């Protein structure tokens, strides 16, 4: 039951993230600053075409391969290790 709750919470967070990004892409021009809460929280629309802080910018293929290999390694480790903590099962 807890896994289902975590899955629903994760799905809601991911959906909110994607919807907010789609809204910004369709309603704000690149480089434009806008306010989320007037005078309190400001946003600037910028794009990052690499990993954190634009590392490997322009190397989407290599970045994708590294990401897939990391995910496979985590799954293999999880299967071999068989964590006893219920949070990870």
Rosetta constraint file for C-alpha pairs under 8 A:
AtomPair CA 1 CA 5 HARMONIC 6.48 0.50
AtomPair CA 2 CA 6 HARMONIC 6.19 0.50
AtomPair CA 3 CA 7 HARMONIC 6.04 0.50
AtomPair CA 3 CA 87 HARMONIC 8.00 0.50
AtomPair CA 4 CA 8 HARMONIC 6.14 0.50
AtomPair CA 5 CA 9 HARMONIC 6.18 0.50
AtomPair CA 6 CA 10 HARMONIC 6.04 0.50
AtomPair CA 7 CA 11 HARMONIC 6.07 0.50
AtomPair CA 8 CA 12 HARMONIC 6.18 0.50
AtomPair CA 9 CA 13 HARMONIC 6.26 0.50
AtomPair CA 10 CA 14 HARMONIC 6.10 0.50
AtomPair CA 11 CA 15 HARMONIC 5.98 0.50
AtomPair CA 12 CA 16 HARMONIC 6.07 0.50
AtomPair CA 13 CA 17 HARMONIC 6.14 0.50
AtomPair CA 14 CA 18 HARMONIC 6.18 0.50
AtomPair CA 15 CA 19 HARMONIC 6.02 0.50
AtomPair CA 16 CA 20 HARMONIC 6.05 0.50
AtomPair CA 17 CA 21 HARMONIC 6.25 0.50
AtomPair CA 18 CA 22 HARMONIC 6.14 0.50
AtomPair CA 19 CA 23 HARMONIC 6.15 0.50
AtomPair CA 20 CA 24 HARMONIC 6.28 0.50
AtomPair CA 21 CA 25 HARMONIC 6.16 0.50
AtomPair CA 22 CA 26 HARMONIC 6.19 0.50
AtomPair CA 23 CA 27 HARMONIC 5.96 0.50
AtomPair CA 24 CA 28 HARMONIC 5.26 0.50
AtomPair CA 24 CA 45 HARMONIC 7.46 0.50
AtomPair CA 25 CA 29 HARMONIC 7.39 0.50
AtomPair CA 28 CA 32 HARMONIC 6.50 0.50
AtomPair CA 28 CA 45 HARMONIC 7.08 0.50
AtomPair CA 29 CA 45 HARMONIC 7.13 0.50
AtomPair CA 30 CA 45 HARMONIC 5.43 0.50
AtomPair CA 30 CA 46 HARMONIC 5.97 0.50
AtomPair CA 30 CA 47 HARMONIC 7.74 0.50
AtomPair CA 31 CA 44 HARMONIC 6.26 0.50
AtomPair CA 31 CA 45 HARMONIC 5.20 0.50
AtomPair CA 31 CA 46 HARMONIC 5.76 0.50
AtomPair CA 32 CA 44 HARMONIC 5.79 0.50
AtomPair CA 32 CA 45 HARMONIC 5.70 0.50
AtomPair CA 33 CA 42 HARMONIC 6.99 0.50
AtomPair CA 33 CA 43 HARMONIC 5.54 0.50
AtomPair CA 33 CA 44 HARMONIC 4.27 0.50
AtomPair CA 33 CA 45 HARMONIC 6.45 0.50
AtomPair CA 34 CA 42 HARMONIC 5.79 0.50
AtomPair CA 34 CA 43 HARMONIC 5.29 0.50
AtomPair CA 34 CA 44 HARMONIC 6.39 0.50
AtomPair CA 35 CA 39 HARMONIC 7.05 0.50
AtomPair CA 35 CA 40 HARMONIC 7.69 0.50
AtomPair CA 35 CA 41 HARMONIC 5.93 0.50
AtomPair CA 35 CA 42 HARMONIC 4.29 0.50
AtomPair CA 35 CA 43 HARMONIC 5.93 0.50
AtomPair CA 36 CA 40 HARMONIC 7.71 0.50
AtomPair CA 36 CA 41 HARMONIC 5.45 0.50
AtomPair CA 36 CA 42 HARMONIC 5.79 0.50
AtomPair CA 36 CA 43 HARMONIC 6.91 0.50
AtomPair CA 37 CA 41 HARMONIC 5.23 0.50
AtomPair CA 37 CA 42 HARMONIC 7.21 0.50
AtomPair CA 38 CA 42 HARMONIC 7.77 0.50
AtomPair CA 48 CA 53 HARMONIC 7.45 0.50
AtomPair CA 48 CA 54 HARMONIC 5.70 0.50
AtomPair CA 48 CA 57 HARMONIC 7.74 0.50
AtomPair CA 49 CA 54 HARMONIC 6.29 0.50
AtomPair CA 49 CA 57 HARMONIC 5.42 0.50
AtomPair CA 49 CA 58 HARMONIC 6.55 0.50
AtomPair CA 49 CA 60 HARMONIC 7.92 0.50
AtomPair CA 50 CA 54 HARMONIC 4.43 0.50
AtomPair CA 50 CA 55 HARMONIC 5.42 0.50
AtomPair CA 50 CA 56 HARMONIC 5.28 0.50
AtomPair CA 50 CA 57 HARMONIC 4.02 0.50
AtomPair CA 50 CA 58 HARMONIC 6.53 0.50
AtomPair CA 50 CA 59 HARMONIC 7.23 0.50
AtomPair CA 50 CA 60 HARMONIC 7.03 0.50
AtomPair CA 50 CA 63 HARMONIC 7.77 0.50
AtomPair CA 51 CA 55 HARMONIC 5.03 0.50
AtomPair CA 51 CA 56 HARMONIC 6.33 0.50
AtomPair CA 51 CA 57 HARMONIC 7.05 0.50
AtomPair CA 51 CA 63 HARMONIC 7.63 0.50
AtomPair CA 56 CA 60 HARMONIC 7.67 0.50
AtomPair CA 56 CA 63 HARMONIC 7.08 0.50
AtomPair CA 59 CA 63 HARMONIC 6.18 0.50
AtomPair CA 60 CA 64 HARMONIC 5.97 0.50
AtomPair CA 61 CA 65 HARMONIC 6.27 0.50
AtomPair CA 62 CA 66 HARMONIC 6.23 0.50
AtomPair CA 63 CA 67 HARMONIC 6.18 0.50
AtomPair CA 64 CA 68 HARMONIC 6.17 0.50
AtomPair CA 65 CA 69 HARMONIC 6.11 0.50
AtomPair CA 66 CA 70 HARMONIC 6.12 0.50
AtomPair CA 67 CA 71 HARMONIC 6.25 0.50
AtomPair CA 68 CA 72 HARMONIC 6.17 0.50
AtomPair CA 69 CA 73 HARMONIC 6.11 0.50
AtomPair CA 70 CA 74 HARMONIC 6.23 0.50
AtomPair CA 71 CA 75 HARMONIC 6.28 0.50
AtomPair CA 72 CA 76 HARMONIC 6.11 0.50
AtomPair CA 73 CA 77 HARMONIC 6.03 0.50
AtomPair CA 74 CA 78 HARMONIC 6.03 0.50
AtomPair CA 75 CA 79 HARMONIC 6.15 0.50
AtomPair CA 76 CA 80 HARMONIC 6.10 0.50
AtomPair CA 77 CA 81 HARMONIC 5.72 0.50
AtomPair CA 78 CA 82 HARMONIC 5.64 0.50
AtomPair CA 78 CA 83 HARMONIC 6.79 0.50
AtomPair CA 83 CA 88 HARMONIC 6.46 0.50
AtomPair CA 83 CA 89 HARMONIC 6.93 0.50
AtomPair CA 84 CA 88 HARMONIC 7.75 0.50
AtomPair CA 84 CA 89 HARMONIC 7.61 0.50
AtomPair CA 85 CA 89 HARMONIC 6.97 0.50
